[in-house]
Amino acid sequence: MARIGLLSISDGRDFVARDLVDHITSATTALAEALRKDGHEVIVAPEIVWTNELATSQARLLADRRPDLTIFNYAVWAFPHFTMLAAEATPGPLLLMANIDPAQPGMVGMLAGGGGLDQIGRVHARAWGDIEDPAVRSRVLTEVRAAGAVRGLRGSTFGRIGGRPMGMYTAVANTDQWMRTFGVDVEEIDQWEVVRRSENASQTRVTEAREWLETKGNVHYDGKRLTPELLERQIRTYYAMRELIDEWNLDFSGIKGQPELTTHFCTMDIAESFLNDPYDWEGPKETHVCATEADMDGALSMQILKLLSGDPVLFADVRHYHADKDVWDLCNSGQHATWYAARSDDPAENLAKTHFYPEVFFFPAGGASVHHLAAPGAATFARLTRRDGHYRMHVMRGEFELYDDATNEAMARQSTFEWPHAFTRLHVPATEFLARFGSNHIHAVPGDYVAELEAVCKQLGVEFEGFGDAAN
Ligand SMILES: C[C@H](O)[C@@H](O)[C@@H](O)C(=O)CO
């Protein structure tokens, strides 16, 4: 649910403004009601703006309520300097909305106001038409959802556990740039904290968690790289992370893992899976975005996808391209949220399809990897990357696919079988993807969020780079 400020702007001639009150009020009420019906809180400015003083005072009244999005409503011709003054008093994202009614020049009012804002470089979005029209409503609600996500980022904290993994430039971002562009702070925490705090959870809690994984999932102990003791150590790292999240008020996080923990302690796959999941062995909970390899821009991309969709977010390596099928193996070095196995609210359904295998040779410390195949369905894929110091968001559509058991297994065995796989058909030619994509990691959520991501980018001042049918 977003909080929306709604300000209606009118003609500056008193005798005209007086006559337009009823017309404007009915347009404002229809817009407010449509937004409320979608579950949003709408604050309507008490007065219609028809003087310079009202432009500033009414916009300030709305701004004091810290709306996620402020809508300027144009049901009539509106003097453009009112738009400029009201925008000056509005710190957050702006949407200009015009009724299309030949009897009243609301559209002209929006274009004149919007043109003025363009001249001073004030970013804003526009929508036009009857709010009862589903296409118009969807356009407005896209902006509302995007504004909610942008506001959700601002003032949040990313917990960076460890530092740059294995020389990965794409996993490290500039904290000044994060604060300036996204309003996100970074709390640096040593991986020693995960090791130190892993002693803290009670043995009863840890045993119950292990038994839950053994009962609901498929645990493949081998007596070497995966033993009950190592699985318990991994569960303890989950609890250590929960402590860090609570103590430092972390909104999202990333864990370096490689090479220190994966060589000498255990992998973070259990912790990362169940932080990202909407449940753990103790019951339902909010998802917590946690990026493998402390990938900062990966985590930030995931957090945006979470704020838009409310769903767990996939983190994956772009691991292999099956050219014969035009399908990618999006695989991670040990975990995807288990929710992706069946995308069920019932963990038992997802865990039944999840296998906890002994870690592979990259990770001598051992522990369980979290293997499953992503359930089929359409998804949106995205990733913030930087070109020459400037952020851009790669966005594309695609589908997760599954085949018969023999084909699934043969495909998974071509990369690292023990890790999780999302066989993915992207709506972009492989040659274009490989030539343009600026990272080894990609992120996804089910559903279509291309329009929302484009709106988010515009609000943040980040370049939107749609690939294939997501290109604008
Ligand atoms: C094999 C490596 O250690 C993996 O971690 C690598 O495939 C990655 O995940 C790179 O993002």
The ligand as a MOL file (V3000), in Angstrom:
LIG
                    3D

  0  0  0     0  0            999 V3000
M  V30 BEGIN CTAB
M  V30 COUNTS 11 10 0 0 0
M  V30 BEGIN ATOM
M  V30 1 C 32.6190 -21.5010 -8.7520 0
M  V30 2 C 32.6070 -20.2170 -8.0480 0
M  V30 3 O 33.1900 -20.3280 -6.8210 0
M  V30 4 C 31.2250 -19.6230 -7.9870 0
M  V30 5 O 30.9920 -18.9620 -6.8370 0
M  V30 6 C 30.9860 -18.7810 -9.1890 0
M  V30 7 O 30.3990 -19.5910 -10.1360 0
M  V30 8 C 30.0550 -17.6670 -8.9280 0
M  V30 9 O 29.0730 -17.8420 -8.2890 0
M  V30 10 C 30.3720 -16.3470 -9.5170 0
M  V30 11 O 29.3450 -15.4500 -9.3410 0
M  V30 END ATOM
M  V30 BEGIN BOND
M  V30 1 1 1 2
M  V30 2 1 2 3
M  V30 3 1 2 4
M  V30 4 1 4 5
M  V30 5 1 4 6
M  V30 6 1 6 7
M  V30 7 1 6 8
M  V30 8 2 8 9
M  V30 9 1 8 10
M  V30 10 1 10 11
M  V30 END BOND
M  V30 END CTAB
M  END
